[in-house]
Amino acid sequence: MDLKRRLLLASGALALLRTARAHHGWSSFDQSRPIYIEGAAREVRWRNPHVELVLELPPTLALPPDLRQRPLPAQSANVDGTTLLANAKLPSRKDKRWTVELAPLTRMQAWNVPRIERDTSVGVLGFTFAEEKGDPVLRAEYLFLDGKTYGLRSSPA
């Protein structure tokens, strides 16, 4: 195999490795402890394998007083959203910025989620790694945007 072909294969393998490492399946996250964060979108990556945001949290983060009462949309997956909202906690770690993994583009389109722009205020209920170890990453179960709630585990029911 010539050098040019080897380099092309190696660069393709590296690109796949980066994509696989950046994408976390649901099993990587502690789904027994729902976490709520909100803040301003500082970075928006509207692409596959899923849309990502970098949220900058306010200095004093608090659970919204109406969080438990928020109406939840029906999803095709069986999600006990009422229990998740009731058990929501703030993160124990104090990172100012969190990466939020939303859903794949096709699911975002199915929910008619408007494109999120920089500095948009966003709330998210989701899951982070066990014991909040590793990078500050949250896998979104629900997205709260402009007074609307989107369920991101699956397609709308």
matplotlib code that plots the C-alpha trace (Angstrom):
import matplotlib.pyplot as plt

x = [0.0, 1.4, 2.1, -0.7, -3.3, -2.0, -2.2, -5.7, -6.8, -5.1, -6.8, -10.2, -9.6, -8.7, -11.8, -14.0, -12.2, -12.8, -16.5, -17.0, -15.2, -17.3, -20.6, -21.8, -24.6, -27.2, -25.5, -22.5, -24.7, -26.1, -29.8, -30.8, -29.9, -31.5, -29.6, -31.0, -28.9, -29.7, -27.7, -26.7, -25.7, -22.1, -21.3, -23.8, -22.9, -25.9, -24.7, -24.7, -24.2, -26.2, -26.6, -24.3, -24.4, -21.9, -23.9, -22.5, -24.3, -25.2, -23.2, -26.1, -27.9, -31.3, -34.0, -37.0, -39.9, -42.3, -40.0, -42.1, -45.3, -44.1, -46.1, -44.2, -44.7, -45.5, -42.6, -42.5, -40.1, -41.4, -40.0, -41.3, -40.8, -43.0, -40.6, -37.5, -38.8, -39.7, -36.2, -34.2, -31.0, -28.5, -25.0, -22.7, -19.7, -19.2, -18.1, -19.1, -19.5, -21.2, -21.4, -24.9, -25.6, -29.1, -30.5, -29.6, -30.6, -33.5, -35.0, -34.6, -36.4, -39.2, -39.7, -39.6, -36.9, -35.9, -32.2, -30.6, -28.4, -25.5, -26.6, -30.0, -31.2, -31.7, -32.7, -31.9, -32.8, -30.6, -27.9, -24.2, -21.5, -21.7, -20.6, -20.2, -16.8, -15.0, -15.9, -18.9, -21.2, -25.0, -27.0, -30.4, -33.7, -35.7, -34.9, -36.6, -36.6, -38.7, -41.4, -41.7, -40.5, -39.0, -38.5, -35.3, -35.1, -37.2, -39.5, -42.8, -45.7]
y = [0.0, 3.4, 6.1, 8.4, 5.6, 4.8, 8.4, 8.7, 5.5, 6.7, 10.1, 8.5, 6.1, 9.1, 11.0, 8.0, 7.6, 11.2, 10.9, 7.7, 9.2, 12.4, 10.5, 8.9, 6.3, 6.5, 3.7, 6.0, 8.3, 7.9, 7.8, 7.4, 11.1, 13.7, 16.9, 20.4, 23.2, 26.4, 29.1, 30.9, 29.0, 30.1, 27.5, 25.7, 22.7, 21.9, 18.6, 14.8, 12.5, 14.9, 18.7, 20.0, 23.2, 24.7, 26.4, 29.0, 28.7, 31.8, 32.4, 31.2, 28.3, 27.3, 24.8, 26.7, 26.8, 25.5, 22.7, 19.9, 21.3, 21.8, 20.0, 17.2, 16.2, 12.6, 10.6, 7.3, 5.9, 5.1, 8.0, 8.8, 12.5, 13.4, 11.4, 12.9, 16.4, 15.6, 14.1, 16.8, 18.0, 20.7, 19.5, 19.2, 20.3, 24.0, 24.1, 27.4, 25.7, 22.4, 20.6, 19.5, 16.6, 17.0, 14.7, 13.8, 16.3, 14.1, 14.0, 17.7, 18.3, 15.8, 17.9, 21.1, 22.5, 25.9, 26.4, 27.6, 30.7, 31.9, 33.6, 31.9, 31.0, 27.3, 24.9, 21.2, 18.2, 15.3, 13.0, 13.2, 10.6, 8.6, 10.6, 13.6, 12.3, 13.3, 16.3, 18.4, 16.8, 16.5, 14.2, 15.9, 14.2, 17.4, 20.7, 23.9, 26.6, 29.7, 28.4, 25.1, 21.6, 19.1, 15.4, 14.3, 10.6, 9.6, 11.0, 12.7, 10.2]
z = [0.0, -0.9, 1.6, 0.3, 0.8, 4.3, 5.4, 4.0, 5.9, 9.1, 9.0, 8.4, 11.4, 13.6, 12.5, 13.4, 16.8, 17.6, 16.7, 18.7, 21.8, 21.6, 21.5, 24.7, 24.8, 27.6, 29.5, 30.2, 32.4, 35.9, 35.1, 38.8, 39.5, 37.3, 37.2, 36.3, 34.9, 33.0, 31.5, 28.4, 25.3, 24.6, 21.9, 19.7, 17.5, 15.4, 13.9, 14.3, 16.1, 18.3, 18.8, 21.5, 23.6, 25.9, 28.7, 30.9, 34.3, 36.4, 39.6, 41.7, 40.1, 41.6, 40.8, 39.2, 41.7, 39.0, 37.8, 39.3, 37.8, 34.2, 31.6, 29.8, 26.2, 25.3, 23.9, 22.0, 24.7, 28.2, 30.3, 33.8, 33.5, 36.5, 38.8, 37.1, 37.7, 41.3, 41.9, 40.1, 41.8, 41.0, 40.2, 43.2, 41.2, 40.6, 36.9, 35.3, 31.8, 30.9, 27.6, 27.0, 24.6, 23.1, 20.4, 16.9, 14.2, 13.0, 16.5, 17.0, 13.7, 14.8, 17.9, 15.9, 18.2, 16.9, 16.1, 19.3, 18.9, 21.0, 24.2, 24.2, 27.7, 28.0, 30.8, 30.7, 32.8, 32.2, 33.5, 34.0, 34.8, 38.0, 41.0, 38.6, 37.7, 34.5, 32.3, 33.1, 30.5, 30.7, 28.5, 28.0, 28.8, 28.6, 27.1, 28.3, 25.7, 25.3, 27.7, 25.9, 27.0, 24.5, 25.4, 23.8, 24.7, 21.7, 19.1, 19.9, 20.6]

ax = plt.figure().add_subplot(projection="3d")
ax.plot(x, y, z, "-o")
ax.set_aspect("equal")
plt.show()
